[in-house]
């Protein structure tokens, strides 16, 4: 079917909120829609035929943000008959039919377990002129069997598991994503190879708890083995992973990180709190001493490791002494960065009904002290790198001031953000122009709490296939498996076969 306005194929836009898992799910949503005949709306197109919201339910303001955006779209839809709005993701899994009751102009609601149903639901809603709400209680097919439109030419997400078996009292994710489901190692490695065949240089292995990977097939050392197997893939230059859980973090993973050359010395290890009492109330099955012992082992094996974390301030019952203990652990751990959050009550979680909910002003004051402590440490750690040479994978959209300053931006191997001068030969339009996806070596000249600058001439610049693809406007696509979904408009061309293609289950 074509759009009524232009007679061309129907256009779509995906708006993503939340974690890396949602970002990767949005790549799958885009892949599904394009396989079904839709085309992505241009950046200037404010009236696409389909708008998909891929939502998050972790933060307290997630509901307000979604319904506010839906409200803004209502008059746009009223002016454009045939426009459709779909809501998916964790908030859809939680609120279900309530979304249509609160915003009756929504056409489709789908959950975290049935992303692959979206094209069918859109077609059905259009045919029946009625909202379609479909929420499954468990995974229909593993999401990586779905076609994926990758957003980056140089870096790709690869899911190794979905769901979570932990029962943290503040977290609603297990209720919305379900129990952990692991992919087989061969399937994961085939997807990684397919991405590398497309020119991708960096992959991030993705799971709610990557360190418990293998629980389904009875191998507690499976994650370390997977890291080592990634090290054997020619052309794969960087391997990252997120997120591990301290309770499952084993010495073999540290050894695999240290001994596998393409695994980056970059570790995101959620702390949440430095107080053992708060950790117990959170149902986090480790204590601060165990956490710090992991950090010590990582630094012994990889002295250059950059360690980042998540911290929640103001959990119910948190005392001033508890908070001070968190500051003590932050000072001892010497994080290179920290994602800090004020506790947010989420209906459906045990913590939401706990005694000792803290006043907003207490939480805010502690939060500000935590930020000051973290930034003092990250700035000091970053200053140690001034004068050092770093390898930067050039990225898109990392530097908000790049156009004004004439710099480009990217990530060092340890994950730190680097803004660098391109030099005369590396400017856009020059024969040696530096492109997203290329590799640059440069010397750090300045450090701030959240980034590094390199204002001298690059020491070296390596053009890559990822850079070629970025210059040509191509993005990798992994086809997955798609059965019985309707097409819209002209059928898509059959993709050329690739080596190491994505496998089915």
C-alpha positions in Angstrom: 0.0 0.0 0.0 1.2 3.5 -0.8 0.8 6.7 1.1 -2.2 8.7 0.2 -0.4 12.0 0.1 2.3 11.2 -2.4 1.5 7.9 -4.0 5.0 6.7 -2.9 5.9 4.1 -0.2 4.7 4.8 3.3 7.3 6.5 5.5 8.2 5.7 9.1 10.0 7.3 12.1 11.2 5.6 15.3 11.6 7.5 18.5 13.7 5.7 21.1 13.9 6.2 24.9 16.0 4.3 27.4 18.8 1.9 27.5 21.1 0.3 24.9 18.7 -2.7 24.6 16.0 -0.3 23.4 18.4 1.4 21.0 19.1 -2.1 19.5 15.4 -3.0 19.5 14.8 0.2 17.5 17.3 -1.0 14.9 15.2 -4.2 14.6 12.0 -2.2 14.3 13.5 -0.2 11.5 14.7 -3.4 9.8 11.2 -4.9 10.1 9.5 -1.9 8.6 11.9 -1.6 5.7 11.6 -5.3 4.9 7.8 -4.7 4.9 8.2 -1.9 2.3 8.3 1.2 4.4 11.1 3.8 4.0 12.6 6.0 6.6 11.3 9.5 6.8 13.7 12.3 6.1 15.0 14.4 9.0 12.9 17.4 7.8 9.7 15.3 7.5 7.5 16.1 10.5 4.5 14.1 9.1 5.7 10.5 8.5 3.0 7.9 7.8 4.0 5.8 10.9 5.6 7.0 14.1 6.8 4.3 16.5 7.6 5.1 20.1 10.0 2.6 21.7 9.6 3.3 25.3 11.4 2.9 28.7 9.7 2.3 32.0 12.7 2.6 34.3 12.5 6.3 35.2 9.5 8.0 37.0 9.0 10.5 34.2 8.8 7.9 31.5 5.0 7.9 31.5 4.8 11.7 31.4 7.2 11.9 28.6 5.4 9.4 26.5 1.9 10.8 27.0 3.2 14.4 26.5 4.7 13.4 23.1 1.5 11.5 22.2 -0.5 14.6 23.0 1.7 16.7 20.7 1.1 14.3 17.9 -2.7 14.2 18.1 -3.3 17.4 16.1 -0.7 16.3 13.6 -2.5 13.0 13.1 -5.9 14.8 12.9 -4.5 16.9 10.0 -3.1 13.9 8.2 -5.6 11.0 7.7 -3.9 7.7 7.4 -1.1 8.5 9.8 -0.5 5.7 12.3 1.1 5.8 15.8 2.5 2.7 17.5 3.8 2.4 21.0 6.2 -0.4 22.0 8.9 -1.2 24.5 8.9 -1.6 28.3 6.2 1.0 29.1 3.9 -0.6 26.5 4.5 -4.0 28.2 3.6 -2.5 31.5 0.6 -0.2 30.6 -0.9 -2.4 27.8 -4.4 -1.3 26.9 -4.2 1.6 29.3 -2.2 3.4 26.6 -5.2 3.3 24.2 -7.6 4.3 26.9 -5.4 7.4 27.8 -4.5 8.2 24.2 -7.3 6.7 21.9 -5.6 8.1 18.8 -2.8 5.5 19.2 -3.2 2.7 16.6 -0.9 -0.1 17.8 0.5 -1.2 21.2 3.1 -4.0 21.2 5.4 -5.3 23.9 9.0 -6.3 24.5 8.3 -10.0 23.4 6.6 -9.5 20.0 8.5 -6.8 18.2 8.3 -8.9 15.0 4.5 -8.5 15.0 4.6 -4.8 14.4 4.1 -4.7 10.6 1.1 -7.1 10.9 -0.4 -5.1 13.7 -0.1 -1.9 11.6 -1.7 -3.5 8.6 -4.5 -4.9 10.8 -5.2 -1.6 12.5 -5.4 0.2 9.1 -7.7 -2.5 7.7 -10.0 -2.6 10.7 -9.8 1.1 11.5 -9.4 0.1 15.1 -6.5 0.0 17.6 -4.6 -3.2 17.9 -3.1 -4.1 21.3 -0.9 -7.3 21.4 1.2 -8.1 24.5 2.9 -11.5 24.9 4.0 -12.8 28.3 7.1 -14.5 27.0 9.5 -14.2 24.1 7.9 -15.2 20.8 11.2 -15.5 18.8 14.7 -14.3 19.8 14.9 -10.7 18.6 18.2 -11.3 16.8 16.3 -13.5 14.2 14.6 -10.3 13.1 15.9 -8.1 10.3 18.0 -5.1 11.6 18.8 -1.7 10.1 22.0 -0.8 11.8 22.4 2.9 12.7 26.2 2.9 12.6 28.7 1.8 9.9 31.5 1.2 12.4 29.9 -0.1 15.7 27.1 -2.6 16.3 25.1 -4.1 19.1 24.9 -7.8 19.4 22.5 -9.3 21.9 23.7 -12.4 23.7 20.7 -12.7 26.0 17.4 -11.0 26.9 15.6 -10.9 30.2 17.0 -11.1 33.7 16.9 -13.6 36.6 17.7 -11.1 39.3 15.2 -9.6 41.6 16.5 -6.1 42.5 13.8 -4.4 44.5 14.1 -1.1 42.5 14.0 -2.6 39.1 10.9 -3.3 36.9 12.9 -4.8 34.0 12.6 -8.5 34.8 8.8 -8.1 35.0 8.8 -6.5 31.5 11.6 -8.4 29.8 11.0 -11.8 31.4 13.5 -14.5 32.5 16.9 -14.7 31.0 17.1 -16.3 27.6 20.5 -17.1 26.1 21.5 -17.3 22.5 23.8 -20.1 21.5 27.5 -19.0 21.1 27.6 -20.0 17.4 24.6 -17.8 16.6 26.2 -14.8 18.3 29.5 -15.3 16.6 27.8 -15.7 13.2 26.1 -12.3 13.7 29.4 -10.7 14.8 31.1 -12.1 11.6 28.2 -10.8 9.5 28.8 -7.3 10.9 32.5 -7.5 10.3 31.9 -8.6 6.8 29.9 -5.3 6.4 32.9 -3.3 7.6 32.0 -2.9 11.3 35.0 -2.5 13.5 33.5 -2.6 17.0 30.8 -4.7 18.6 29.2 -4.4 22.0 27.8 -7.7 23.5 24.5 -6.8 25.0 22.5 -8.3 27.9 20.7 -7.3 31.1 23.4 -9.3 32.9 26.1 -10.5 30.5 28.0 -12.4 33.2 25.2 -14.9 33.8 25.3 -15.8 30.1 25.3 -19.6 29.8 22.9 -20.2 32.7 20.4 -21.7 30.2 22.9 -24.3 28.8 24.8 -24.9 32.0 28.1 -23.3 31.4 29.0 -20.6 34.0 32.2 -19.8 32.1 30.5 -19.3 28.8 30.9 -15.5 28.7 34.7 -15.6 29.1 34.8 -18.2 26.3 32.7 -16.0 24.1 35.1 -13.0 24.6 38.0 -15.2 23.6 36.1 -16.5 20.6 35.5 -12.9 19.5 39.2 -12.4 19.6 39.6 -14.9 16.8 37.5 -13.0 14.3 39.7 -11.3 11.7 38.8 -7.6 11.2 37.1 -7.2 14.5 39.1 -4.5 16.2 37.1 -3.7 19.4 34.9 -5.8 21.6 32.9 -4.2 24.5 30.1 -5.6 26.7 27.3 -4.2 28.9 26.2 -4.7 31.6 27.8 -7.2 34.0 26.5 -7.9 37.5 29.1 -8.0 40.4 27.6 -11.2 41.8 28.4 -13.2 38.7 31.7 -11.6 37.8 34.3 -14.3 37.6 38.1 -14.3 37.4 38.0 -16.0 34.0 36.3 -13.0 32.5 39.0 -10.7 33.8 41.6 -13.0 32.3 39.8 -13.1 29.0 39.6 -9.3 28.9 43.3 -9.0 29.7 44.5 -11.7 27.3 42.3 -11.1 24.2 43.8 -8.2 22.3 40.6 -6.8 20.7 38.6 -6.8 24.0 38.7 -3.2 25.2 40.0 -2.5 28.7 36.7 -0.8 29.5 34.3 -2.1 32.2 30.9 -0.8 33.2 30.2 -2.3 36.7 27.0 -1.1 38.4 27.6 -0.3 42.1 24.1 1.2 42.9 25.2 1.8 46.5 28.3 1.6 48.7 26.3 0.8 51.8 25.9 -2.9 52.6 22.6 -2.2 54.3 21.2 -0.5 51.2 22.5 -3.2 48.9 20.7 -5.8 51.1 17.5 -3.8 50.8 18.0 -3.5 47.1 18.4 -7.3 47.0 21.8 -6.9 45.3 23.6 -10.1 46.3 27.1 -8.6 46.8 28.6 -6.2 49.3 31.0 -3.3 49.0 34.0 -5.4 49.9 33.2 -7.9 47.2 32.7 -5.1 44.7 36.0 -3.4 45.5 37.8 -6.7 45.3 36.6 -7.1 41.7 37.9 -3.6 40.8 41.2 -4.4 42.4 41.6 -7.6 40.4 40.6 -5.8 37.1 43.2 -3.1 37.7 45.9 -5.7 38.6 45.3 -7.5 35.3 44.7 -4.3 33.3 46.3 -1.2 34.9 44.9 1.0 32.1 41.3 -0.2 32.6 38.6 2.5 32.6 35.8 1.5 35.0 32.4 3.2 34.9 29.4 2.6 37.1 25.7 3.3 38.0 24.8 4.7 41.4 21.3 5.4 42.9 20.9 8.1 45.5 18.0 8.2 48.0 16.9 4.6 48.1 14.2 4.1 50.7 15.7 3.9 54.2 19.1 5.3 53.1 20.7 7.2 56.0 23.4 9.8 55.9 25.9 7.2 57.0 24.8 4.9 54.2 25.3 7.7 51.7 28.7 8.5 53.1 29.7 4.9 52.6 28.7 5.3 48.9 31.1 8.3 48.7 33.8 6.3 50.3 33.5 3.5 47.7 33.4 6.1 44.9 36.7 7.6 46.2 38.3 4.1 46.5 37.1 2.8 43.1 38.3 5.9 41.2 35.7 5.6 38.4 36.4 7.2 35.0 32.7 8.0 34.7 29.4 7.4 36.6 25.8 7.4 35.7 24.1 8.8 38.7 20.3 8.6 39.4 18.0 9.9 42.1 15.8 7.0 43.3 12.6 6.9 41.3 9.6 5.0 42.7 8.2 2.6 40.1 4.8 1.0 40.7 5.1 -2.8 40.7 8.5 -2.9 42.3 9.0 -3.9 46.0 10.9 -0.7 46.7 7.9 1.4 45.8 6.0 0.3 48.9 9.0 0.2 51.3 9.0 2.4 54.4 11.5 5.2 54.6 10.8 7.0 51.3 13.1 10.1 51.5 12.0 13.7 51.0 12.9 15.2 47.6 15.2 17.8 49.1 17.3 15.2 51.0 17.7 13.2 47.8 18.6 16.3 45.8 21.2 17.5 48.3 22.9 14.1 48.4 22.7 13.8 44.6 24.6 17.1 44.2 27.3 16.0 46.7 27.7 12.7 44.8 28.0 14.6 41.4 30.7 16.9 42.9 32.6 13.9 44.3 32.4 11.9 41.0 33.5 14.9 38.9 36.5 15.6 41.1 37.7 12.0 40.6 36.9 11.7 36.9 38.7 15.0 36.3 41.8 13.9 38.2 41.8 10.5 36.3 41.4 12.2 33.0 44.3 14.7 33.7 46.6 11.7 34.0 46.1 11.1 30.3 47.4 14.6 29.2 50.4 14.0 27.0 49.4 10.3 26.2 48.7 9.0 22.7 45.3 7.4 22.3 43.6 5.5 19.5 40.2 7.1 18.5 37.5 5.4 16.5 35.8 8.4 14.9 32.1 8.7 15.6 29.0 10.6 14.6 27.1 12.9 17.0 29.5 12.6 19.9 30.6 16.3 19.9 27.9 18.9 20.0 30.4 21.7 19.4 32.4 20.0 16.6 31.1 22.1 13.8 31.9 25.4 15.7 35.3 24.2 16.9 36.5 22.4 13.8 37.1 19.3 15.7 35.8 15.7 15.3 35.0 13.3 18.1 35.2 9.6 18.9 35.9 7.1 21.6 39.3 5.9 22.8 39.7 2.2 23.3 38.9 2.6 27.0 35.6 4.3 26.1 36.6 7.9 27.0 35.2 10.6 24.7 37.9 12.4 22.8 37.4 15.7 20.8 40.3 16.0 18.4 41.7 18.4 15.8 41.6 17.0 12.3 44.7 18.8 11.0 44.7 20.6 7.6 44.7 17.3 5.6 41.9 15.7 7.5 39.2 18.4 7.1 36.0 17.6 5.1 36.6 18.1 1.4 40.3 17.4 1.6 41.8 14.3 -0.1 42.7 12.8 3.3 39.4 13.8 5.0 38.8 11.9 8.3 35.4 10.2 8.3 33.3 8.5 10.9 34.5 4.9 11.2 38.2 5.8 10.5 40.9 5.3 13.1 43.0 8.2 14.3 46.0 8.3 16.8 46.4 11.6 18.5 47.9 13.1 21.7 45.8 14.4 24.6 46.3 18.1 25.3 43.5 18.9 27.8 41.3 17.0 30.2 37.8 17.8 31.6 35.6 15.7 33.9 33.7 14.2 31.0 35.9 14.4 28.0 39.4 14.8 26.6 40.7 17.2 23.9 43.5 16.6 21.4 44.3 19.9 19.7 47.5 18.9 17.8 47.9 17.4 14.4 46.8 13.7 14.4 49.8 11.4 14.6 48.2 9.0 12.1 45.0 8.4 10.2 43.8 5.0 8.9 40.9 5.0 6.4 38.6 2.0 6.9 35.8 0.2 5.2 33.5 1.6 7.8 34.6 5.1 6.8 34.0 4.2 3.2 30.5 3.1 4.0 29.8 6.3 6.1 31.0 8.4 3.2 28.8 6.6 0.8 25.8 6.8 3.1 25.5 3.0 3.6 24.6 1.3 6.9 25.0 -2.4 7.7 21.9 -4.6 7.6 21.6 -8.0 9.1 18.6 -9.8 7.5 17.5 -12.2 10.2 14.4 -14.3 9.5 11.0 -12.9 8.5 8.0 -15.2 7.9 4.6 -14.3 6.7 4.7 -10.5 7.2 2.8 -8.3 4.8 4.7 -5.9 2.5 3.7 -2.3 1.9 4.2 -0.7 -1.4 6.8 -2.2 -3.8 8.5 -5.4 -2.6 12.0 -5.0 -1.4 14.8 -6.2 -3.6 16.2 -9.6 -2.6 19.5 -8.9 -0.7 22.7 -10.3 -2.1 23.9 -13.3 -0.1 26.7 -12.6 2.4 29.1 -14.8 4.2 28.6 -15.6 7.8 25.0 -14.7 7.6 22.6 -14.5 10.6 21.2 -17.8 11.5 17.7 -18.9 12.5 16.7 -20.8 15.6 
